[in-house]
Amino acid sequence: MYRIATVMQVDQNQYEEYQRRHDEIWPEMVEALKTYGATNYSIFLHETTGQLFAYLEVEDKAQYAKISETSVCQKWWAYMKDIMETNADNSPNSIELKEVFYLA
């Protein structure tokens, strides 16, 4: 099992909208996440800075990476691009974090 942690950035005046969109996440997006192996997926917000910390677990990183090729994932990215920092392809501007400690 791989533990993946990333940081992203949401616009500071869009916290409520970001929360609303995730409260109403599309069932097909949830299904894609599960199909491509995401489990224990959480996103946390640092309310002072707008920084998002995402954590998920996957069995196979290569399989999970393929979710980015799906139409539902690309549609989700386009849906979110107006409230957070994104790349040219609309994917979230995210930085994977290096694990430095783990206590099982």
Phi, psi and omega per residue, in radians:
M1 nan 2.296 3.088
Y2 -1.808 2.375 3.035
R3 -1.790 2.185 -3.108
I4 -2.035 2.247 3.091
A5 -2.210 2.351 3.113
T6 -2.397 2.803 2.990
V7 -2.083 2.507 3.116
M8 -2.403 -3.128 -3.098
Q9 -2.371 2.201 3.043
V10 -1.873 2.538 3.107
D11 -1.050 2.379 -3.019
Q12 -1.133 -0.397 3.104
N13 -1.632 0.205 -3.084
Q14 -2.116 0.297 -3.104
Y15 -1.005 -0.847 -3.102
E16 -1.121 -0.693 3.130
E17 -1.165 -0.721 3.098
Y18 -1.045 -0.803 3.116
Q19 -1.075 -0.794 -3.123
R20 -1.042 -0.791 -3.116
R21 -1.108 -0.620 3.102
H22 -1.364 -0.534 3.035
D23 -1.111 -0.506 -3.110
E24 -1.933 0.519 -3.094
I25 -0.930 2.430 -3.091
W26 -1.132 2.382 3.108
P27 -0.983 -0.618 3.141
E28 -1.221 -0.454 3.060
M29 -1.275 -0.736 3.087
V30 -1.050 -0.786 3.138
E31 -1.061 -0.745 3.116
A32 -1.094 -0.777 3.116
L33 -0.989 -0.800 -3.139
K34 -1.181 -0.746 -3.135
T35 -1.038 -0.654 -3.117
Y36 -1.602 0.160 2.911
G37 1.757 0.099 -3.134
A38 -1.299 2.286 3.016
T39 -2.391 2.828 3.113
N40 0.840 0.811 -3.072
Y41 -1.566 2.152 3.099
S42 -2.355 2.605 3.014
I43 -2.257 2.298 -3.133
F44 -2.062 2.549 -3.128
L45 -1.947 2.270 2.958
H46 -1.575 1.823 -2.971
E47 -1.190 -0.342 3.119
T48 -1.366 -0.641 -3.013
T49 -1.903 -0.319 -3.050
G50 1.456 0.097 3.125
Q51 -1.301 2.389 3.076
L52 -1.868 2.392 3.047
F53 -2.008 2.065 3.141
A54 -1.930 2.459 3.121
Y55 -2.381 2.333 3.020
L56 -2.628 2.897 3.102
E57 -2.134 2.474 3.101
V58 -2.447 2.653 3.047
E59 -1.424 -0.584 -3.011
D60 -2.426 1.895 -3.105
K61 -1.103 -0.656 -3.127
A62 -1.144 -0.723 3.104
Q63 -1.126 -0.777 -3.140
Y64 -1.094 -0.660 -3.123
A65 -1.055 -0.449 -3.120
K66 -1.200 -0.261 3.117
I67 -1.044 -0.516 -3.120
S68 -1.120 -0.315 3.138
E69 -1.517 -0.141 -3.078
T70 -1.420 2.622 3.139
S71 -1.160 -0.609 -3.132
V72 -1.178 -0.668 3.106
C73 -1.157 -0.771 3.131
Q74 -1.136 -0.624 3.080
K75 -1.158 -0.706 3.108
W76 -1.104 -0.780 3.115
W77 -1.020 -0.777 3.127
A78 -1.094 -0.646 3.124
Y79 -1.137 -0.587 -3.047
M80 -1.623 -0.233 -2.984
K81 -1.087 -0.416 -3.100
D82 -1.398 -0.119 -3.097
I83 -2.170 0.063 3.140
M84 -2.611 2.910 3.110
E85 -1.254 2.268 -3.113
T86 -2.347 2.905 3.059
N87 -1.567 3.089 -3.111
A88 -1.038 -0.517 3.136
D89 -1.565 0.216 -3.130
N90 1.345 -0.103 3.105
S91 -1.125 2.604 3.111
P92 -1.059 2.425 3.017
N93 -1.273 1.750 -3.067
S94 -2.204 2.592 3.130
I95 -2.099 2.121 3.098
E96 -1.303 2.371 -3.118
L97 -1.644 2.562 3.095
K98 -1.514 2.236 3.080
E99 -1.252 2.264 3.117
V100 -2.083 -0.170 3.110
F101 -2.758 2.472 3.085
Y102 -2.578 2.277 3.063
L103 -2.117 1.966 -3.131
A104 -1.434 nan nan
